């Protein structure tokens, strides 16, 4: 997901050109994140369906190990809708989640450097930049949890016997939209906030260790990097 985000973001930026990439950078972040997650969900869906089935089955009625559970899901495809029966609700959960995570991370970084860490970014140590990454990731994760919670609840409910034959609309009507959006939200905020922060921190730590700089852009500014890229492409 992180790698595809960089690929799509770079491709879109090259497609629209330097000036437009700066002018519409928010739309590029959103589009790159959505495209990355759309592709990622295709690989994720079968594993997600197995995970949810194992979690929601009555103990002793379904295998709890990965391979036996996958075989059982595949053998009962009409009943379980394996492997892509949950792809639409998964997209409805993951795409808003990822778009929110990447977009608000970028915005949180800008906010922190504008209002809190007001010295030039290059003046801060790598550890400080990574700390800013963690804080921005946590802020983005909180918003992610709120945005993606209804979709996550639907995915979980679809695996329960009561809702196996029901459409998404029927599940929402039966369970209630307010409950769908709020039940378990506090726990999810803590979990997703921590996960998102750690994901960004690990990703930035890797990039920093490889000499690529962090997503907090403490090294070369975006403008300098882009000018170098476009100058090279004209040679």
C-alpha positions in Angstrom: 0.0 0.0 0.0 2.7 2.5 0.9 4.8 1.5 -2.1 1.8 1.7 -4.5 0.9 5.1 -3.0 4.4 6.4 -3.9 4.1 4.9 -7.4 0.7 6.4 -8.2 1.5 9.7 -6.6 4.7 9.9 -8.7 2.8 8.8 -11.9 0.0 11.4 -11.4 2.5 14.2 -10.6 4.5 13.4 -13.8 1.2 13.3 -15.7 0.0 16.7 -14.7 3.4 18.4 -14.6 5.3 20.3 -11.9 3.1 23.4 -11.5 -0.2 21.5 -11.4 1.3 18.9 -9.1 2.0 21.6 -6.6 -1.3 23.4 -7.2 -3.4 20.2 -6.9 -1.2 18.2 -4.5 -4.2 17.4 -2.2 -6.0 15.7 -5.1 -2.9 13.8 -6.1 -2.6 12.5 -2.5 -6.2 11.5 -2.5 -6.1 9.8 -5.9 -2.8 8.0 -5.3 -4.1 6.6 -2.0 -7.4 5.5 -3.4 -5.7 3.7 -6.4 -3.2 2.0 -4.1 -5.9 0.7 -1.7 -8.1 -0.4 -4.6 -5.3 -2.7 -5.8 -4.3 -3.7 -2.3 -7.9 -4.9 -1.4 -7.8 -7.4 -4.3 -5.0 -9.2 -2.5 -6.4 -8.6 1.0 -10.0 -9.7 0.5 -9.5 -13.5 0.6 -7.4 -13.3 3.8 -9.8 -10.8 5.4 -12.7 -13.1 4.7 -10.9 -16.0 6.4 -9.9 -13.9 9.3 -13.4 -12.6 9.9 -14.9 -16.1 9.6 -12.5 -17.5 12.2 -13.2 -14.6 14.6 -17.0 -14.8 14.4 -17.6 -18.5 14.3 -18.8 -20.4 17.3 -15.8 -22.3 18.9 -15.6 -25.8 17.6 -17.7 -25.2 14.5 -15.0 -23.9 12.1 -11.2 -24.4 11.7 -9.1 -21.8 13.5 -5.8 -22.3 11.6 -5.1 -20.4 8.4 -4.8 -23.2 5.9 -7.6 -25.5 7.1 -9.9 -22.4 7.4 -9.0 -21.3 3.8 -9.8 -24.8 2.5 -13.1 -24.9 4.4 -14.0 -21.4 3.0 -13.2 -22.5 -0.5 -15.1 -25.8 -0.3 -18.2 -23.9 0.7 -18.0 -21.0 -1.7 -21.7 -20.7 -2.3 -22.3 -20.2 1.4 -19.2 -18.2 2.3 -19.0 -16.2 -0.9 -15.2 -16.8 -0.8 -12.9 -15.3 -2.1 -14.4 -12.0 -3.1 -17.8 -11.9 -1.5 -16.7 -9.1 0.8 -14.8 -7.0 -1.8 -17.3 -4.2 -2.0 -17.7 -3.7 1.8 -13.9 -4.1 2.1 -13.4 -1.3 -0.5 -16.0 0.8 1.4 -13.9 0.4 4.6 -10.3 0.4 3.3 -10.4 3.1 0.6 -11.8 5.8 2.9 -9.4 4.5 5.6 -6.4 4.7 3.3 -7.3 8.0 1.6 -7.9 9.5 5.1 -4.6 8.1 6.5 -2.4 9.4 3.7 -4.2 12.7 3.1 -4.4 13.7 6.7 -0.9 12.5 7.4 0.4 14.9 4.8 -1.8 17.7 6.2 -0.8 16.9 9.8 2.9 17.1 8.8 2.3 20.5 7.2 0.3 21.7 10.3 3.0 20.6 12.7 5.8 22.2 10.8 3.8 25.4 10.3 2.5 25.9 13.8 4.6 23.9 16.2 8.0 23.1 14.7 8.6 26.4 13.0 12.4 26.2 12.4 13.6 25.0 9.0 12.9 21.3 8.7 16.5 20.5 7.9 17.5 22.0 11.3 15.8 19.2 13.2 17.5 15.9 13.9 16.4 12.7 12.3 14.9 11.4 15.6 12.9 14.6 15.9 11.6 14.3 12.3 10.6 10.7 13.0 8.8 11.8 16.2 6.9 14.3 14.1 6.1 11.4 11.7 4.7 9.4 14.6 2.6 12.3 15.9 1.2 13.1 12.5 0.5 9.4 11.9 -1.5 9.1 15.1 -3.6 12.2 14.3 -4.3 10.7 10.9 -5.1 7.3 12.5 -7.8 8.8 14.7 -9.6 10.3 11.7 -9.1 7.0 9.8 -10.8 5.0 12.6 -13.9 7.3 12.6 -14.2 7.2 8.8 -13.7 3.5 8.3 -15.6 2.2 11.3 -19.0 1.7 9.6 -17.5 -0.3 6.8 -15.5 -2.4 9.2 -18.6 -3.1 11.2 -20.5 -4.2 8.1 -17.7 -6.6 7.1 -17.8 -8.2 10.6 -21.6 -8.5 10.6 -21.7 -10.1 7.2 -19.8 -13.1 8.6 -22.5 -13.7 11.3 -25.2 -16.4 10.5 -28.0 -13.8 11.1 -26.8 -11.6 8.2 -25.3 -14.2 5.8 -28.2 -13.8 3.3 -28.8 -10.1 3.8 -27.6 -7.2 1.6 -25.6 -4.3 2.9 -28.7 -2.1 2.9 -30.6 -4.7 4.9 -27.8 -5.0 7.5 -27.7 -1.3 8.0 -31.5 -1.1 8.4 -31.5 -4.0 10.9 -28.5 -3.0 12.9 -29.0 0.7 12.8 -26.7 3.4 11.3 -26.0 5.1 14.6 -24.9 1.8 16.3 -22.9 0.9 13.2 -20.9 4.1 13.5 -20.4 4.1 17.2 -20.3 0.6 18.6 -16.7 -0.2 19.5 -15.4 3.1 18.1 -13.3 4.1 21.2 -11.3 0.9 21.1 -10.9 1.2 17.3 -9.5 4.8 17.7 -6.8 3.6 20.1 -6.0 0.6 18.0 -6.0 2.3 14.6 -4.2 5.5 15.9 -1.4 3.4 17.3 -1.2 1.2 14.2 -1.2 4.1 11.7 1.5 5.9 13.8 3.7 2.9 13.9 3.2 2.2 10.2 4.3 5.7 9.2 7.2 5.6 11.8 8.5 2.3 10.4 8.1 3.4 6.8 9.9 6.7 7.5 12.6 5.0 9.5 13.3 2.7 6.5 13.3 5.6 4.1 15.7 7.5 6.3 18.0 4.6 6.8 18.2 4.1 3.0 19.1 7.8 2.5 15.8 8.7 0.9 14.7 11.2 3.6 11.6 11.1 5.7 8.0 12.0 4.7 8.4 15.0 6.9 10.7 16.3 4.2 13.5 17.3 6.5 16.0 17.0 3.7 15.5 18.5 0.3 12.3 20.4 -0.2 9.7 19.0 -2.6 10.4 22.0 -4.9 14.1 21.2 -5.1 13.4 17.5 -5.7 10.9 18.2 -8.5 13.2 20.8 -10.1 16.0 18.2 -10.2 13.7 15.6 -11.6 12.3 17.8 -14.4 15.8 19.2 -15.2 17.1 15.7 -15.6 14.2 14.7 -17.8 15.0 17.5 -20.2 18.6 16.6 -20.7 
